[in-house]
Amino acid sequence: MKEKLPELKIIGHSTGAVGEVTNASKILGIAREHGIRASLHDVYHALDVSEEELNSVSDYHWKVLNKGGVVKSVQEIKDMGPRVNAMRVNAGIKSLVDPDAPRGQQVAYLITMPWRQIGIIASGVTKEMPTISRYYPTKVENSNTYAKALSAAHVVSTISPTGLLSAERIGIPAGKTILIQHSYPPEADALFKTSEEEREEGKRRLIQGVAAAMGKKTSVSKNAVLFASVNRLVPEKNQVQLIRAFKKIAAENPNAFLLIKDEGWRTPHEREEFEKVIEEVKDEPWFLWDKTRTPFPDVLRTHYLPADVMVNLSGSEGAATNLIEAAALGRPILTLDATTHPHLFKGAALFAKSTPERKIGPVYSAGVDEEDLAQKLSLLAKDEGLRRELGGKARQAAVNRFSREAVRRKIETAIQAARAFHSGNAEEREKYKRILEKMREDDLKLFGLK
């Protein structure tokens, strides 16, 4: 009789962020490479999910898993089961791939449910198979309840170095946690070598193309400075504050442009609020609103590379995937001095001052000091030398902290540790406990937390 392949269950969490789902899916992909039958369950909060988002879940999650390298084609998903079972949120589940697919297949599916139901997933799974849970470190409503539910897993992984500390504060031991940070895609290394002349030409095309789509004619000088923000248009990303701050410095920096690339909404109400602000600035020559959708990794070439400064002011962030990707391209970074940003990009970015957290739905998110932000925007618009310095530091940080090779080794260690802890072999369990403790200490030092 043929021996059964070992199994692995990955339980994750996301608030809808592509980066978190992509990171979790990498664990699934590497498990597959090692011949391990695995399932990925990505759990995220279901409050305030609009009907529009429910209807688009198929396309959205397909792109996420394709970006993570887990599936190569729509047909592969169809072969594994129905592409989407988009049930209503209150029914408790949205699945990308049939969870009842035959055993032996790698089954990836995403689950949406309220916090109170998360424990259902965690209970009992450790008896069935080795389990890795995903701890999302941002502050959310009932986050301790959530984290404790997932701590039943053999290994608890997190995308942020601060997650190592917060996991310990809620009682998850150091010998059980591992940082699996985002890694930048291989395309970034090739794009980083793009000549400055080619990059400038891409910037000119991008500015003029978006302006034309908005019905505006825009001339682009040789010293034009493009600030780009590629994010979902939700309150915790502080896009409205960015537009207001930029408006304050536009007159004294006539060569500066602000590009907002629309990566989707969460609720119709948020869309209405954002469009009120857009109405005030839509005719300004400096304002660019790109409503088109650009597939990954094409967006790295079309929008990230041409940017003179990449801006992400998210006040609630596990680990900003777009900033890691921008850093790998050598683009200067302007971000917030709150949440995980100061640790991920220590010494490699310019930080705007944050304001105290406020509650947005289930999420607690820092705001941004608009006056300080305006000063930082103006400084970067004027100082080419500073931009060049920050770009070099960002690239070095990406290579040192977010390499694919390092992340792959961590994922393999997490899988091995989960299997060792599940096996009951005391010697193996102690061995991997020490390995995880050592990796944790090294990461806390690398990201300036110790």
C-alpha positions in Angstrom: 0.0 0.0 0.0 1.4 3.4 -1.0 2.3 5.5 2.0 0.2 8.6 2.5 1.9 11.9 2.0 2.2 14.0 5.2 -0.4 16.8 5.6 -0.2 20.4 6.7 -2.9 22.9 7.5 -2.3 26.7 7.3 -4.8 28.9 9.0 -4.4 32.6 8.1 -6.0 36.0 8.6 -6.3 39.1 6.5 -8.5 42.2 6.5 -8.7 41.9 2.7 -5.0 42.7 2.1 -3.5 41.1 -0.9 -0.1 40.9 0.8 -1.2 38.8 3.7 -3.0 36.3 1.5 -0.1 36.2 -0.9 2.3 35.5 2.0 0.2 32.7 3.4 -0.1 31.2 -0.1 3.7 31.0 -0.4 3.7 28.6 2.5 1.2 26.5 0.6 3.3 26.6 -2.6 6.5 25.6 -0.9 4.7 22.8 1.0 3.5 21.6 -2.4 7.1 21.6 -3.8 8.1 19.3 -0.9 5.3 16.9 -1.7 3.2 17.8 1.3 -0.6 17.7 0.9 -1.7 21.0 2.4 -4.7 23.3 2.8 -4.7 27.0 3.2 -7.5 28.7 5.1 -7.4 32.5 5.0 -9.6 34.0 7.6 -10.5 37.7 7.7 -13.0 39.9 9.3 -16.3 40.1 7.6 -17.8 43.3 8.9 -18.8 46.0 6.4 -18.2 43.8 3.3 -20.2 45.3 0.5 -22.4 43.5 -2.0 -20.0 44.8 -4.7 -17.1 43.1 -3.0 -19.0 39.9 -2.6 -19.8 39.9 -6.3 -16.1 40.5 -7.2 -14.6 37.9 -4.8 -14.0 35.5 -7.6 -11.8 37.8 -9.7 -10.1 39.3 -6.6 -9.1 36.0 -5.0 -8.0 34.5 -8.3 -5.5 37.4 -8.7 -4.3 37.0 -5.1 -3.5 33.3 -5.5 -2.0 33.7 -9.0 0.3 36.5 -7.6 1.4 34.1 -4.8 2.4 31.5 -7.4 0.0 28.9 -5.9 -2.0 28.4 -9.1 -0.9 29.1 -12.7 -4.2 29.3 -14.5 -7.9 29.6 -14.1 -8.2 26.0 -15.5 -6.1 24.7 -12.6 -8.6 26.1 -10.2 -11.5 24.7 -12.1 -9.8 21.3 -12.1 -9.6 21.4 -8.3 -13.2 22.3 -7.8 -15.6 25.2 -8.2 -13.7 28.5 -8.6 -15.8 30.3 -6.1 -18.6 29.6 -3.7 -19.4 33.2 -2.8 -22.0 32.7 -0.1 -23.3 35.6 2.0 -21.0 36.7 4.8 -23.5 35.8 7.5 -23.4 32.2 6.2 -19.8 32.2 7.4 -17.8 31.0 4.3 -16.5 32.1 0.9 -14.4 29.4 -0.7 -12.1 29.7 -3.6 -11.7 26.0 -4.2 -14.1 23.2 -3.1 -13.1 22.1 0.4 -14.5 18.7 -0.3 -12.1 18.1 -3.2 -10.5 14.6 -3.2 -7.8 13.9 -0.7 -4.3 14.2 -2.1 -5.0 17.5 -3.9 -3.5 20.7 -2.7 -6.7 22.6 -1.7 -6.6 26.3 -1.3 -9.7 28.1 -0.1 -10.5 31.3 1.6 -12.9 31.7 4.5 -14.7 34.7 5.8 -16.3 34.7 9.2 -16.9 36.9 12.3 -14.3 36.8 15.1 -16.6 34.7 17.4 -16.5 31.8 14.9 -12.7 31.7 14.3 -12.2 29.3 17.2 -14.2 26.7 15.2 -11.4 26.5 12.7 -8.7 26.3 15.3 -10.3 23.7 17.5 -9.2 20.1 16.9 -6.9 20.8 13.9 -3.7 20.1 15.8 -4.9 16.5 16.4 -5.4 15.9 12.7 -2.2 17.3 11.1 0.7 19.7 11.6 -0.7 23.2 11.7 0.7 26.7 11.1 -1.5 29.6 12.0 -1.0 33.2 10.7 -1.0 35.9 13.3 -1.9 39.3 11.9 -0.4 41.9 14.3 -2.4 45.0 13.7 -4.8 46.2 16.5 -8.4 45.1 15.7 -11.5 44.5 17.7 -11.3 41.3 19.7 -7.8 40.7 18.4 -6.7 38.9 21.6 -9.6 36.4 21.3 -8.6 35.8 17.7 -4.9 35.3 18.4 -5.6 32.9 21.3 -7.8 30.8 19.1 -5.1 30.4 16.5 -2.4 29.8 19.1 -3.6 26.2 19.3 -1.5 25.6 16.1 1.9 24.0 16.3 3.6 27.1 14.8 2.4 30.7 14.8 3.8 32.8 12.0 3.6 36.5 11.5 4.4 38.9 8.7 5.7 41.7 11.0 8.6 41.8 13.4 6.3 43.6 15.9 4.1 40.5 15.8 6.8 38.5 17.5 6.5 40.8 20.5 2.7 41.1 20.6 2.3 37.4 20.2 4.4 36.9 23.4 2.3 39.5 25.2 -0.8 37.5 24.7 0.8 34.3 25.9 2.2 32.6 22.8 5.7 31.3 23.7 8.8 32.5 21.8 9.7 28.9 20.8 6.5 28.7 18.8 6.6 31.9 16.8 8.3 32.7 13.5 8.6 35.8 11.4 7.8 35.1 7.7 8.1 38.5 6.3 7.1 39.5 2.7 9.6 39.0 0.0 9.9 41.0 -3.1 9.2 39.4 -6.5 12.0 38.3 -8.9 10.9 40.8 -11.5 12.1 43.6 -9.2 15.8 42.7 -9.6 15.6 43.1 -13.4 13.6 46.3 -13.2 16.0 47.8 -10.8 18.6 47.8 -13.6 16.4 50.0 -15.8 18.3 53.0 -17.0 17.3 56.4 -15.7 16.5 57.6 -19.2 14.0 54.7 -19.7 12.5 55.3 -16.2 12.0 59.0 -16.9 10.3 58.2 -20.2 8.0 55.8 -18.4 7.2 58.5 -15.9 6.3 61.0 -18.7 4.0 58.4 -20.4 2.3 57.6 -17.1 1.6 61.2 -16.2 0.4 62.2 -19.6 -1.7 59.0 -20.0 -3.5 59.4 -16.7 -4.0 63.1 -17.3 -5.5 62.4 -20.7 -7.9 59.8 -19.3 -9.1 62.5 -16.9 -9.6 64.9 -19.8 -6.6 67.1 -19.0 -3.6 68.1 -21.0 -0.4 68.1 -18.9 3.2 69.1 -19.9 5.9 67.1 -18.1 9.2 68.9 -17.5 12.5 67.2 -17.2 12.6 67.9 -13.5 9.0 66.6 -12.8 8.7 64.8 -9.5 6.0 62.0 -9.3 4.7 61.0 -5.9 2.7 57.7 -6.2 0.3 56.1 -3.8 -1.0 52.6 -4.8 -3.5 51.5 -2.3 -7.1 50.5 -1.6 -9.1 53.7 -1.0 -10.1 53.0 2.6 -9.9 55.4 5.6 -7.0 53.7 7.3 -4.8 54.3 4.3 -5.0 58.1 4.9 -5.4 58.9 1.3 -7.6 61.9 1.9 -5.0 63.4 4.3 -2.4 62.9 1.6 -4.4 64.8 -1.0 -5.0 67.7 1.4 -1.4 67.9 2.4 -0.2 67.9 -1.2 -2.7 70.6 -2.1 -0.9 72.8 0.5 2.5 72.5 -1.2 1.5 72.3 -4.9 1.8 76.0 -5.6 5.4 76.2 -4.4 6.3 72.9 -6.2 4.8 73.3 -9.7 6.9 70.4 -11.0 5.4 67.9 -8.5 2.5 65.5 -9.3 0.5 63.2 -7.0 -0.8 60.0 -8.5 -3.5 58.0 -6.7 -3.9 54.6 -8.1 -7.3 53.1 -7.3 -6.9 49.6 -5.9 -10.5 49.2 -4.8 -13.0 50.2 -2.1 -14.5 48.4 0.9 -17.9 50.0 1.1 -20.0 52.4 -1.1 -20.0 54.9 1.8 -16.2 55.1 1.7 -16.3 55.6 -2.0 -18.7 58.6 -1.6 -16.5 60.2 1.0 -13.4 59.9 -1.1 -15.1 61.2 -4.3 -16.1 64.3 -2.4 -12.4 65.2 -1.9 -11.6 64.2 -5.5 -14.2 66.7 -6.7 -12.2 69.5 -5.1 -8.9 68.7 -6.8 -9.8 66.8 -10.0 -9.1 69.7 -12.3 -5.8 70.6 -10.6 -2.8 70.0 -13.0 -0.9 68.2 -10.2 -3.6 65.7 -9.4 -3.7 62.3 -11.2 -6.3 59.6 -10.4 -5.7 56.3 -12.2 -8.9 54.2 -12.0 -7.6 51.5 -14.3 -6.6 48.0 -13.0 -3.1 46.9 -13.8 -2.2 43.2 -13.3 0.7 42.1 -11.2 3.6 42.2 -11.9 3.0 44.7 -14.7 2.2 47.4 -12.2 5.8 47.3 -11.0 7.0 48.5 -14.4 4.1 50.8 -15.2 3.5 52.6 -11.8 6.1 51.7 -9.2 9.3 52.2 -11.3 8.3 55.6 -12.7 7.6 57.0 -9.2 10.1 59.4 -7.8 8.6 58.7 -4.4 6.4 55.9 -3.3 3.9 56.9 -0.5 2.1 54.7 1.9 0.5 56.3 4.9 -1.5 53.3 6.2 -2.2 53.7 9.9 -3.0 50.0 10.3 -0.5 47.7 8.6 0.9 44.3 9.1 3.6 44.8 6.5 3.3 47.1 3.5 3.8 44.8 0.5 3.8 47.7 -2.0 6.6 49.5 0.0 8.7 46.4 0.0 8.3 46.0 -3.7 9.1 49.7 -4.3 12.2 49.4 -2.1 13.4 46.5 -4.2 13.1 48.9 -7.2 15.2 51.5 -5.4 12.3 53.9 -5.1 12.4 56.4 -2.2 9.8 55.8 0.4 7.6 58.2 2.4 5.5 56.5 5.1 4.1 56.9 8.6 6.0 56.7 11.9 3.4 54.3 13.2 2.3 50.6 13.1 5.0 48.4 11.6 6.6 50.9 9.2 9.4 52.2 11.5 10.7 48.7 12.1 10.4 47.3 8.5 12.0 50.4 7.0 14.3 51.6 9.8 17.0 53.9 8.3 15.5 53.4 4.8 12.6 55.8 4.5 11.3 59.2 5.4 8.6 59.1 8.1 5.7 61.5 8.5 4.3 62.1 12.0 1.2 60.1 13.0 -1.7 61.2 15.1 -3.5 59.0 17.7 -5.3 55.9 16.7 -9.0 56.1 15.9 -11.4 53.2 15.5 -12.6 52.5 11.9 -15.0 49.6 11.9 -13.2 46.8 13.6 -9.7 48.3 13.0 -7.7 50.8 15.1 -5.7 53.0 12.8 -3.3 55.9 13.3 -4.0 59.2 11.5 -1.4 61.5 9.9 -0.3 65.1 10.9 -1.1 66.9 7.7 1.2 69.9 8.4 4.2 67.6 9.0 3.3 65.5 5.9 3.1 68.7 3.8 6.6 69.6 5.0 8.0 66.1 4.1 6.3 66.2 0.7 7.8 69.6 -0.1 11.3 68.5 1.1 11.2 65.5 -1.2 9.9 67.5 -4.1 12.8 69.9 -3.8 15.7 67.7 -2.8 16.9 65.3 -5.5 19.9 64.3 -3.5 17.7 63.2 -0.6 15.5 61.2 -3.0 18.6 59.5 -4.4 20.0 58.7 -0.9 16.6 57.2 0.2 16.3 55.2 -2.9 19.7 53.6 -2.3 18.9 52.8 1.3 15.5 51.4 0.4 17.1 49.0 -2.1 19.7 47.8 0.4 17.0 47.3 3.0 15.0 45.2 0.5 18.0 43.0 -0.2 19.0 42.5 3.4 15.5 42.1 5.0 13.1 40.8 2.3 15.0 38.4 0.0 13.1 35.5 -1.5 15.9 33.1 -0.4 15.7 34.1 3.3 11.9 33.9 3.3 12.0 30.4 1.6 14.3 29.1 4.3 12.0 30.4 7.0 8.9 28.8 5.4 10.7 25.5 5.2 11.8 25.8 8.8 8.2 26.6 9.8 6.9 23.5 8.0 9.6 21.3 9.5 8.9 22.7 13.0 5.1 22.1 12.7 5.7 18.5 11.7 8.2 18.0 14.5 5.8 19.5 17.1 3.0 17.3 15.8 5.1 14.2 15.9 5.4 14.0 19.6 9.2 13.2 19.4 10.6 15.0 22.4 14.1 15.4 20.9 12.8 16.9 17.6 10.4 19.2 19.4 13.2 20.6 21.6 15.5 21.0 18.6 12.9 23.1 16.7 12.0 25.1 19.8 15.6 26.2 20.1 15.8 26.9 16.3 12.7 29.2 16.4 13.9 31.0 19.6 17.2 31.7 17.8 15.5 32.9 14.6 13.2 35.2 16.7 16.2 36.8 18.5 18.0 37.4 15.2 14.9 39.0 13.6 14.3 41.3 16.6 17.9 42.6 16.2 17.6 42.9 12.4 14.5 45.0 12.6 15.7 47.2 15.6 13.4 45.7 18.2 16.3 44.6 20.5 
